[in-house]
Amino acid sequence: MEKKILFLAGALVLAATLIGSAAVLATNVATQGATTNKATAIEVRSQDYTTTVSTITFPAGNPGAVISLPTNGVGAEVQTFGAATVAKPVVTLYNGASVTYNIWYQISAFSPNVVASENYVVIAKAGACANADAITQTATLDGTPYTTTGTVTTIAAGAGNERDLYLKVTLSDIAGQAGTSTLTILGETS
């Protein structure tokens, strides 16, 4: 009987120690969160540099194909290639702020993974983009958002300083799928 009481007392002391320790540890934990704002002054616009665009659509293609003639959802505007003033981007970027911005692009992975990679190039307003081979900067879409690094695009404020954005995608090997992705413009003042 004495051993049972001693064992029970030991178990109670151990339980009290563990409970007390857990209570002390719990007060040292805090959840953190942080959010950065997007450069909302940068607008994604149509080929005429005035109409806001919210959708870019790549036409259907065979698995593994490169698709380089997307449309932007404003009328029937299709990205076209050619010399300066002839080439037309899928969308244009306009800085409506009063300051110059350095911008980056964040491209989320397509859901489902219908696109293996996306390429982009940003050029000066009405510049030449001879063909799809000129779209050389790669965004690898491996299930996580791709954010451009290294080369930064600078966009001065106001009309006449717009940039042209050309896109192409390489479709994955998955047949019969349609997916969506989000292109976000991130930036800071220069």
ABEGO torsion letter per residue (X at the ends): XAAAAAAAAAAAAAAAAAAAAAAAAAAABBBBBBBBBBBAABBBBBAAGABBBABBBBBBBBBGBBBABBBAGBEABBBBBEBBGABBBABBBBBABABBBBBBBBBBBBOBBABABBBBBBBBBGBBBABAAABABBBBBAGBBBBBBEBBBBBBBEBGABBBBBBBBBBBABBGBBBBBBBBBBBBBX
